[in-house]
Amino acid sequence: MKKLLFLLIFCTHSFAALIMEELTWESGDTLLMFLQRHSIPLALYYELDREDKELASEIASKIKYQVLKDENENLEQVLIPISDELFIHIYKNKDNKYMLDFSPTIYELEKNVLNLTIKNSAYQDVYETSGSTTLSRALLRAFKGSINFRNIRKNDKVSLYYEQKRRLGKVYGDITIYMASVQVNKKTSEVYRFDDNFYAKSGKEIGASFLLTTPISNFKRISSHFTTARFHPILKKYRAHLGTDYAAATGTPVLSAGNGVVNFIGSQNGYGKVLKIQHSSGYTTLYAHLSRFAKLKKGQSVRQGQTIGYVGSTGMSTGPHLHFGVYLNNKAINPLSVIKVAKKGLEGAKKEKFNALVKEYKQIVQNHISQNLPNPIKAMDYENFIEF
């Protein structure tokens, strides 16, 4: 557990010494259980509307969250991440009454270039240079199985141009790679990010090592698409929908989107009857609002296309549909970005825009190399104790 000491001025306190603790959200815990455990009025949850109750079910196990306490160990504020972009904020207002809202996450964006010469392996050397396993995994995912990293030899070169978030002084959330260049036995391969996919320098899309199929074969329409934190101009609040909803009749079979292992089967507050499947490469899929499950149990292996449950309207739902979520390393991503589609190349105006980005990214990396600039400071997980 990490602690930060703040001396802050609140409208309800003239001067108050507050301790911020960073904790880990335990597996199986829910927002309702958290409120009950800390004697916070349960009305905070029950008064949420349907969409917000569903969103509250997105708290991921093992996620880091922060609580702010006064000198008597009373909770003053709680910050619980829902995604990289949104968090639940529980706080006391000027009348000393607990309030709850969904707020955008405040962070800084950093664009970095990392260059290295292989000593052991690409994964290990990127980690040892950057201090980030997230960056190492992002490198492997970027090439999507198009090169064999095991064939990399000592003294081969790796260059990365990427973006990362920093929050509370630490690297936060996932990493976006814009360009990756890797030598494999002195032969260079490059990939470039464009429209949320990776392409070779030629503009040909890189083959995917992990592809999902649509989890329902007979649906009427997509009733709700994936969105991250967006400010609703009418409701005057931040909303998000971290999945894709397929409207279908009650009892329609729900299919496993890929091979994997069932890692949760049961009820989950706003999502009603839920089933989660752990796949390879850090992916997890979620199937919510089910009417019932197929004969499955936690730990059981399932095949892509196997019936795992049936469409329903359990939980906070206004009608029968399947809420389908996809998570990469515990981060919600757009399910439609990983649904199986035919590989394609870029043409016309898109190809021209892509070529301009390739030129820009290569120049950024080349300038870093020619000027012999240092690599980014190694990310470290450290104890903070800050007094204002």
Secondary structure, DSSP 4 states (H G I P E B T S, - for coil): -EEEEEEEEETTEEEEEEEEEEEEPPTT--HHHHHHHTT--THHHHTS-HHHHHHHTTPPTT-EEEEEE-TTS-EEEEEEESSSSEEEEEEE-TTS-EEEEEEEPP-EEEEEEEEEE-SS-HHHHHHHHHS-HHHHHHHHHHHTTSS-GGG--TT-EEEEEEEEEEETTEEEEEEEEEEEEEEETTEEEEEEEETTEEE-TTSBBPPPS--B--S-SS-SEEEE--EEEEEETTTTEEEEE-SEEEE--TT-EEE-SSSEEEEEEEE-GGG-EEEEEE-GGGEEEEEEEEEEE-S--TT-EE-TT-EEEEEB--SS-SSSEEEEEEEETTEEE-GGGSB-----B--HHHHHHHHHHHHHHHHHHHHHHHTTPPPPPPP---------
